[in-house]
Each structure stands twice: as C-alpha cells, then as structure tokens.
C-alpha cells in the first residue's frame, strides 16, 4: 500500500474514531434528553405551558446557532487551524481577542433579547394571544432563559478550540449536563412550585453554567490560558468576522424557517391545538439519530476538511467529503424507513402517558412521519456546509438557505390547509432535500470528482432500504399479539439485519467494514 493510501486510511480512521466519541457523547445526551422529554410530556403534555416553554427556550437557542455553536464550528475552526498550523506564535493573542469579542457580543444580544422579549414573542407566535395568559408566560420565560445564550455561546467556542486539537470527549459529553439539570429542575419544580414551568427555566440557566465550566477546564491541557487581550483589533478576529457575517445570515435564514413553522403551528384555528409542542416532540425524535451520527460526523469532519484546505490537497478533500456523505446516507436511509413505518407506535411508547394522551400521539406521529422524510437532506446539508466552511466560503450555504426559506414558506402556506401540521413537516423535509441537492451541485462544480461516486451507491443503498422496509412492514403486522415494546425491538432488529445483509451483498463499503469489525 502506498504512503498516500496509508495516510488517507489513517485519516479516515481518525475521523471515524472522533465520530464514535462524539456519537457516544451525543447518545448519552439524547438518552438523557428523552428522559427529560418523557418527564416533560408526562407533566405538561401539549398544554399551554408546554407551548410557552418550548417557544421561550427556542429564542436563546436561535442565537446560539447564529453566533454560538454554528458560528464557532464554521467560522472559527478553519481560521484557528490556519493559526495553529502556520502561525503558532500568534495563536495565544488570537484566542484572547476572539474570546473577548464573543463575550461582548453575547452579552449585548442577551440584553437586547430581554428588553425586546414582548415584541419578539408576539411576532413569532401570534396565535398565542388566543389563549389567556399564554403570551405573558412565554415572555416571562424568555427573559429568564435568555442569559443561557452567554454560557452556551462561550461553551461552543471552547469546544471548537478542543476540536482543532483533536479532543472530542469533553465537547461530546458536555451537553449531558443540561439534560441532567433540566431533569432535576423539572422534578423539583413540579412538586415544589405553584407554577413549575418557571423552575424549568431556572434549570436551563444552571445547565448552561455547568456546561461552560466543564468546557473551560480542559483548555489548560493544551497550554491555553485566556487573558485580557492587548487589543481587540486582531487580524484573525477580523477574518472570523468576515466569515461570520454570511454564516449569521445563513443561520438566520435557517432559523427563520423554524419560526415560519412555529408561526404556522401556532395558528390553532387552522392546524389545531398543541401544534408548537407537537412539532417539538416530533423534532426530538428526528434529532436523536441526527445528533448521534449526523451532527457528530459533521463536527469530526470539519477539522479534517480544514486541514486539507490549508494543505491545498483537493484530492484528499474530495475523498473525505465522499467518505462523509456515504457514511451519513448509509445511516440516515434506514433511520428514515424505520421512523416512517413505525412513527405512531414509537411516539406512543416514548411519550404517551399523563397529559400526553392518544390525541397528542396521533398528531405528533403524523408530524414525525413527514419530518423523517427529510433525514437524508438534514444530514447531507450538515456535511456539505462543513465542506464549504472549511473552504472559508460561508456565502454559498447562505444563498442556498435563502432559496430553501422561500420554498419552505411557500409549501407551508400551500400544505397546512389540507394537511394541517403534517403539511408543515413535509414542507421542511422537501426544503432540506432541495438544499442538499443544490449544495452538492455547486460543490461538484467547485472541486469536481463527487457525482460519479454516488450514482451506483444510491441504487444499491435504496435497494437495501427497500428490503428493510418490506421486513419491518410485514413483521409489525405479523407480530400483532406481541407486546408493543418487544414488537418494536424485534422488527427493528430484523429490519436492521436485512438492511445490513443486503448492503453487504451489494458490496457497500460501510457494510463490509462493519462485517470486518464483527469478524474480529
């Protein structure tokens, strides 16, 4: 084996190792998140308090993606990789300036968010005024939780610093702390407070503080000691700022998509009651596989993409992008099949208890079905956006996001009348698939050598997915007398084995690698 092939093999193994760490951490966080959501659904269901909390918590999370987590991963990592590899003597001052700017910006946005909470809440949830007290509760919760943005924004920045050093463990497991805080605060609030939803809001703040502390501590291991910068006018900070502006706009457009969904879901006279929380619960299930593998793989590949760009190695960049896309599609296709065919029993088993009744299950499972159709799009966008960000091009993902905003908004208006909440979910799925297609075509024109690798791959992949779907569909109906939990496990295992066997028979590399692992 040539030296280039050995280096490529080791690089891909490193990506898989990093992805595995991120996936394990995300799995732990998602499991805790499901425990949190099950408890939340039990006590709050899809009632007004649930809608108020979900919407209020979404606001700081919007800015978290705009200038926190999303910005750190897309704008900061490529620039820091350049300083770390080519200008190590300037790295310390670069970091001090960037962290100082991050703190100033986060504090400023938090203050604005608290002051203008009444205006923002009424703008994005106009339907809330139809229920007495709902809009006031949402505004109060928003003001309590907005400082979470400061903690989670700095947490994301410190995590991104660790990514560039190949350290993924603490960033992977850090989000568990938020879920632990919310589980504890929910239980305490329900039994000790007259208005327990406010206890959840305080739990969010505690969780943010814990996450920040546990991402700050490991920086010393890499020789990083943050100090007051000599100047805020640093070339590296300006470079990040230039990359950040299109990234903020692109993320803002994505978040506008979310809020378009929220506005439509809040129109109870059209889509019915409990729309906002039903979309939230369905999203939680969809985000489970996305977080475990999609987000984890995107986080692991961004530093690798950035290294190839800094080294001007386009051939290796192409191979790594194809590798990442094949892996994300290999996981997301069977996940889509499983969630679509078993949306109703899965929703019922996970959430139906207490205030979350059969009606909530019916609404949420319908939304889940249509959201799931976009899983390959959601995952592919993560990978392709990371590739553009590594190329220090944050403008192209922004433009495609604008396109998909118009597609999503138009489809929402068209579909929510005949399909209600399901139409909103379908609109999101279609816009995500369009997004990944447009990004792929543009990247193919930019670096070449991508499209030829996928035609045969998709034919084999969809054939394996079809075989899996037949087995799940048949198995669920044949095992009608088996208890639902066992029934779900049996058909999931059967479907997974058939998918793996078919993929292996068709010669898909991912299946071959899994087979090698089990042979050992």
C-alpha positions in Angstrom: 0.0 0.0 0.0 1.4 3.4 -1.0 2.2 6.1 1.6 -0.7 8.3 0.3 -3.2 5.5 0.7 -1.8 4.7 4.2 -2.1 8.3 5.3 -5.6 8.5 3.8 -6.6 5.3 5.6 -5.3 6.6 8.9 -7.0 10.0 8.4 -10.4 8.3 7.8 -9.9 6.1 10.8 -9.2 9.2 12.8 -12.5 10.7 11.6 -14.4 7.6 12.5 -12.7 7.5 15.9 -13.7 11.1 16.6 -17.2 10.5 15.2 -17.5 7.5 17.6 -16.6 9.6 20.6 -19.0 12.4 19.5 -21.7 9.8 18.8 -21.3 8.2 22.3 -21.5 11.5 24.0 -24.5 12.6 21.9 -26.1 9.2 22.5 -25.8 9.7 26.3 -27.1 13.3 25.9 -30.0 12.2 23.7 -31.0 9.4 26.1 -31.0 11.9 29.0 -32.9 14.3 26.7 -35.5 11.7 26.0 -35.8 11.0 29.8 -36.2 14.8 30.2 -38.8 15.0 27.4 -40.7 12.0 28.7 -40.9 13.7 32.1 -41.8 17.0 30.5 -44.5 15.4 28.4 -45.9 13.5 31.4 -46.4 16.6 33.4 -47.1 19.2 30.7 -48.3 17.3 27.6 -49.2 19.7 24.7 -50.9 22.2 27.0 -50.3 25.9 27.0 -47.4 25.8 29.5 -45.6 23.3 27.3 -46.0 25.6 24.2 -44.8 28.6 26.2 -41.7 26.9 27.4 -40.8 25.3 24.1 -41.1 28.7 22.3 -39.3 30.6 25.0 -36.3 28.2 25.1 -36.2 28.3 21.3 -35.2 32.0 21.3 -31.8 31.8 23.0 -31.2 28.6 21.0 -31.8 30.6 17.9 -28.9 33.0 18.7 -26.9 30.0 20.0 -26.7 28.7 16.4 -26.4 32.2 14.9 -23.3 33.3 16.8 -22.5 30.4 19.1 -22.3 26.8 18.2 -22.8 27.2 14.5 -20.5 30.2 14.1 -17.8 28.6 16.2 -17.8 25.4 14.1 -18.0 27.1 10.7 -16.1 30.3 11.1 -13.7 29.7 14.0 -12.3 26.2 13.3 -10.9 26.9 9.8 -9.2 30.1 10.9 -7.8 28.6 14.2 -6.5 25.7 12.2 -4.6 28.1 10.0 -3.1 29.9 13.0 -2.3 26.6 14.8 -0.5 25.1 11.8 1.1 28.2 10.2 1.3 31.0 12.8 1.6 29.2 16.2 3.4 32.3 17.7 0.3 34.4 17.2 -2.2 31.8 18.5 -2.5 33.0 22.1 -3.3 36.6 21.3 -5.7 35.5 18.5 -7.6 33.4 21.0 -7.7 36.1 23.6 -9.1 38.6 21.1 -11.8 36.2 19.8 -13.0 35.1 23.2 -13.2 38.8 24.3 -15.3 39.6 21.3 -17.5 36.6 21.8 -18.3 37.6 25.4 -19.1 41.2 24.4 -21.4 40.2 21.5 -23.2 37.5 23.6 -23.8 39.9 26.5 -25.1 42.6 24.1 -27.6 40.3 22.4 -28.8 38.9 25.7 -29.6 42.4 26.9 -31.5 43.2 23.7 -33.3 39.9 23.9 -34.5 40.5 27.5 -35.6 44.1 26.7 -37.5 43.2 23.4 -38.9 39.9 24.5 -42.6 41.1 24.3 -42.2 42.3 20.8 -40.3 39.2 19.6 -42.7 36.7 21.2 -45.8 38.4 19.8 -44.2 38.5 16.4 -43.3 34.8 16.2 -46.3 33.3 18.0 -49.3 35.5 17.1 -51.6 32.6 17.7 -50.7 32.6 21.5 -52.9 35.6 22.1 -56.0 33.4 21.6 -55.3 31.7 25.0 -55.5 33.8 28.1 -52.1 34.3 29.9 -50.2 32.2 27.4 -48.3 35.2 25.8 -47.4 36.6 29.2 -46.0 33.3 30.4 -43.9 33.0 27.2 -42.5 36.5 27.6 -41.5 35.9 31.3 -39.9 32.6 30.4 -38.0 34.1 27.6 -36.5 36.8 29.9 -35.4 34.2 32.4 -33.7 31.9 29.9 -32.1 34.4 27.6 -28.8 34.6 29.6 -28.3 30.9 28.7 -27.0 32.3 25.4 -23.9 33.7 27.1 -23.0 30.4 28.7 -23.7 28.2 25.8 -22.1 30.5 23.3 -18.8 30.5 25.2 -19.2 26.8 25.7 -19.4 26.3 21.9 -16.3 28.4 21.4 -14.3 26.4 24.0 -15.5 23.2 22.4 -14.3 24.3 19.0 -10.9 25.1 20.4 -10.7 21.5 21.6 -11.8 20.2 18.2 -8.8 21.7 16.5 -6.5 19.8 18.9 -8.4 16.5 18.1 -10.0 16.5 21.6 -13.7 15.5 21.3 -14.5 13.8 24.6 -15.5 16.8 26.8 -17.4 18.5 23.9 -19.2 15.3 23.2 -20.4 14.7 26.8 -20.8 18.3 27.9 -24.5 18.6 26.7 -25.4 15.8 29.2 -25.1 18.4 31.9 -28.0 20.5 30.6 -30.3 17.5 30.5 -29.3 16.5 34.0 -30.1 20.0 35.2 -33.5 20.0 33.4 -34.5 16.6 34.7 -33.7 17.7 38.2 -35.3 21.1 37.9 -38.5 19.6 36.4 -39.0 17.1 39.2 -38.2 19.7 41.9 -40.4 22.4 40.2 -43.4 20.0 39.7 -43.6 19.0 43.3 -42.4 22.3 45.0 -43.7 25.2 42.8 -47.1 26.5 42.1 -46.0 27.4 38.5 -43.5 24.6 37.8 -42.7 25.8 34.2 -40.6 28.6 35.8 -38.5 26.0 37.6 -37.6 24.5 34.2 -36.4 27.9 33.0 -34.0 28.2 36.0 -32.8 24.7 35.3 -31.8 25.9 31.8 -29.5 28.6 33.4 -27.9 26.1 35.8 -27.3 23.7 32.9 -25.6 26.4 30.9 -23.3 27.3 33.7 -22.3 23.7 34.2 -21.6 23.2 30.5 -19.4 26.3 30.4 -17.3 25.2 33.4 -16.6 21.7 32.0 -15.5 23.0 28.6 -13.3 25.7 30.1 -11.3 23.4 32.3 -9.7 21.2 29.5 -8.2 24.2 27.7 -5.2 24.3 30.1 -4.2 20.8 28.9 -3.5 22.3 25.5 -1.5 25.2 27.0 -4.2 27.7 26.6 -4.6 30.3 29.3 -7.0 33.0 28.4 -6.1 36.6 29.4 -7.3 40.1 28.6 -6.2 40.8 25.0 -3.7 43.5 24.2 -6.1 44.7 21.5 -9.5 43.8 20.1 -8.3 44.8 16.6 -6.7 41.5 15.6 -6.4 40.3 12.0 -7.6 36.8 12.9 -10.7 38.2 14.7 -11.4 40.4 11.6 -11.1 37.3 9.4 -13.6 35.4 11.5 -15.9 38.4 11.4 -15.8 38.4 7.6 -16.7 34.7 7.5 -19.2 35.1 10.3 -21.5 37.7 8.7 -22.6 35.4 5.8 -22.8 32.5 8.3 -25.0 34.5 10.6 -27.3 35.4 7.7 -27.4 31.8 6.6 -28.2 30.6 10.1 -30.7 33.4 10.4 -32.4 32.2 7.3 -32.5 28.6 8.6 -33.9 29.8 11.9 -36.5 31.8 10.0 -37.5 28.5 8.5 -38.0 27.2 12.1 -40.0 30.3 13.0 -42.1 30.1 9.9 -43.0 26.6 11.1 -43.7 28.0 14.6 -45.9 30.8 13.3 -47.9 28.4 11.2 -48.1 25.8 14.0 -49.4 28.5 16.4 -52.4 29.2 14.2 -54.7 26.8 16.1 -57.8 27.7 14.1 -56.1 26.2 11.0 -53.8 23.4 12.3 -55.5 22.6 15.7 -54.4 22.8 19.3 -50.9 21.9 20.6 -49.1 22.4 17.3 -45.9 24.0 18.6 -45.3 21.3 21.2 -46.3 18.5 18.8 -43.6 19.7 16.3 -41.1 19.9 19.2 -41.7 16.3 20.3 -41.5 15.0 16.7 -38.3 17.0 16.2 -36.8 15.5 19.4 -37.2 12.0 17.9 -35.8 13.1 14.5 -32.9 14.9 16.1 -32.0 11.7 18.0 -30.3 10.0 15.1 -29.2 13.3 13.6 -27.4 14.2 16.8 -25.9 10.7 17.4 -24.4 10.5 13.9 -25.2 13.4 11.7 -24.0 16.3 13.9 -21.2 14.1 15.3 -19.8 13.3 11.9 -20.1 16.9 10.7 -18.2 18.1 13.9 -15.5 15.4 13.3 -15.0 16.1 9.6 -14.8 19.9 9.8 -11.2 20.0 11.3 -10.2 17.3 8.7 -11.7 19.3 5.8 -9.9 22.5 7.1 -6.5 20.7 7.3 -6.9 19.5 3.7 -7.8 23.0 2.6 -4.8 24.6 4.5 -2.5 22.0 2.9 -4.1 22.7 -0.6 -4.8 18.9 -1.0 -8.0 18.9 -3.1 -7.8 15.2 -3.9 -7.8 14.3 -0.2 -10.6 16.8 0.4 -12.8 15.2 -2.3 -12.2 11.7 -0.9 -13.0 12.8 2.6 -16.2 14.5 1.5 -17.4 11.4 -0.4 -16.5 9.3 2.6 -18.5 11.5 5.0 -21.6 11.7 2.7 -21.6 7.9 2.1 -21.5 7.3 5.8 -24.2 9.8 6.6 -26.5 8.4 3.9 -25.8 4.8 5.0 -27.1 5.6 8.4 -29.9 8.1 7.6 -31.7 6.0 5.0 -32.6 3.0 7.3 -33.4 5.5 10.0 -35.9 7.2 7.7 -37.5 3.8 6.8 -37.8 2.9 10.5 -39.3 6.2 11.6 -41.7 6.5 8.7 -43.1 3.0 9.1 -43.2 3.0 12.9 -43.9 6.6 13.7 -47.2 6.0 15.6 -46.1 3.1 17.9 -42.8 4.8 18.6 -44.4 8.1 19.6 -46.9 6.2 21.8 -44.2 4.2 23.6 -41.9 7.2 24.1 -44.4 9.9 25.1 -48.0 8.7 25.7 -48.5 8.9 29.5 -50.0 11.5 31.8 -51.1 14.7 30.0 -49.8 13.3 26.7 -52.8 11.4 25.5 -53.9 9.4 22.4 -54.8 12.6 20.6 -51.3 14.0 21.2 -49.8 10.8 19.9 -51.8 10.9 16.7 -50.8 14.5 16.0 -47.2 14.1 16.9 -46.7 10.8 15.0 -48.1 12.3 11.8 -45.7 15.2 12.1 -42.8 12.7 12.8 -43.6 10.7 9.6 -43.2 13.7 7.3 -40.2 15.2 9.2 -38.5 11.8 8.8 -38.6 12.1 5.0 -36.0 14.8 5.2 -33.4 13.0 7.3 -31.0 12.4 4.4 -31.4 16.1 3.5 -30.7 17.3 7.0 -27.6 15.1 7.3 -26.3 15.9 3.9 -26.6 19.6 4.5 -24.5 19.3 7.7 -21.6 17.6 5.8 -21.7 19.8 2.7 -22.0 23.0 4.7 -18.9 21.9 6.7 -17.0 21.5 3.4 -17.9 25.0 2.3 -17.0 26.4 5.7 -13.6 24.6 5.5 -13.1 26.3 2.2 -13.8 29.6 4.1 -16.9 30.1 1.9 -19.8 30.9 4.2 -21.7 32.7 1.4 -22.8 29.7 -0.7 -24.6 28.0 2.2 -26.3 31.3 3.0 -27.6 31.7 -0.6 -29.0 28.1 -0.6 -30.6 28.8 2.8 -32.4 31.8 1.3 -33.7 29.6 -1.5 -35.0 27.0 0.9 -36.6 29.6 3.1 -38.9 30.6 0.2 -39.5 27.0 -0.7 -40.4 26.1 2.9 -42.6 29.2 3.4 -44.5 28.7 0.2 -45.0 25.0 0.9 -46.2 25.7 4.4 -48.9 28.1 3.1 -49.9 25.5 0.4 -49.9 22.4 2.6 -51.0 23.4 6.0 -54.6 23.9 5.0 -55.2 20.4 3.6 -52.6 18.6 5.7 -52.5 20.8 8.9 -49.4 20.1 11.0 -48.3 17.3 8.7 -48.1 19.8 5.8 -45.7 22.0 7.8 -43.4 18.9 8.5 -43.5 17.9 4.8 -42.5 21.4 3.7 -39.4 21.2 6.0 -38.4 17.8 4.6 -38.8 18.9 1.0 -36.8 22.1 1.5 -34.0 20.2 3.2 -33.7 17.7 0.3 -33.6 20.7 -2.2 -30.9 22.3 0.0 -28.6 19.3 -0.1 -29.1 18.9 -3.8 -28.2 22.5 -4.6 -25.2 22.4 -2.3 -23.9 19.2 -3.9 -24.2 20.6 -7.4 -22.3 23.8 -6.5 -19.6 21.9 -4.7 -19.2 19.5 -7.6 -18.6 22.4 -9.9 -16.1 23.9 -7.4 -13.8 20.9 -6.7 -15.1 18.1 -9.1 -15.0 14.4 -8.7 -18.0 13.9 -6.5 -21.1 13.0 -8.6 -19.6 9.9 -10.2 -19.1 8.3 -6.8 -22.8 8.4 -5.9 -25.0 7.1 -8.8 -24.2 3.4 -8.3 -24.0 3.9 -4.5 -27.6 5.3 -4.3 -29.0 2.5 -6.4 -27.6 -0.1 -4.0 -28.5 1.9 -0.9 -32.1 2.3 -1.8 -32.4 -1.3 -2.8 -31.2 -2.3 0.7 -33.6 0.2 2.3 -36.5 -1.2 0.3 -35.7 -4.7 1.6 -35.6 -3.4 5.1 -38.9 -1.6 4.7 -40.7 -4.8 3.5 -39.4 -6.7 6.5 -40.4 -4.0 9.0 -43.9 -3.5 7.4 -44.6 -7.3 7.3 -43.1 -8.0 10.7 -45.1 -5.4 12.5 -48.3 -6.8 11.2 -47.4 -10.5 11.8 -46.4 -9.9 15.4 -49.8 -8.3 16.3 -50.1 -10.3 19.5 -46.7 -9.4 20.9 -46.4 -6.6 23.4 -45.5 -3.3 21.7 -42.1 -2.8 23.2 -40.9 -6.2 22.3 -42.6 -6.0 18.9 -40.8 -2.7 18.2 -37.4 -4.2 19.2 -38.0 -7.4 17.2 -38.9 -5.6 13.9 -36.1 -3.0 14.3 -33.5 -5.8 14.8 -35.0 -7.8 11.9 -35.1 -4.8 9.6 -31.5 -3.7 10.6 -30.1 -7.2 9.9 -31.8 -7.4 6.5 -30.6 -3.9 5.6 -27.0 -4.9 6.6 -27.2 -8.2 4.8 -28.5 -6.5 1.6 -25.9 -3.7 1.8 -23.1 -6.3 2.2 -24.4 -8.4 -0.7 -24.5 -5.3 -2.9 -20.9 -4.5 -1.9 -21.3 -1.3 0.0 -18.1 -0.4 1.8 -19.8 0.6 5.1 -21.4 -2.8 5.4 -18.0 -4.5 4.7 -16.3 -2.5 7.4 -19.0 -3.4 9.9 -18.6 -7.1 8.9 -14.8 -6.9 9.5 -15.4 -5.5 13.0 -17.7 -8.3 13.9 -15.4 -11.0 12.4 -12.6 -9.8 14.8 
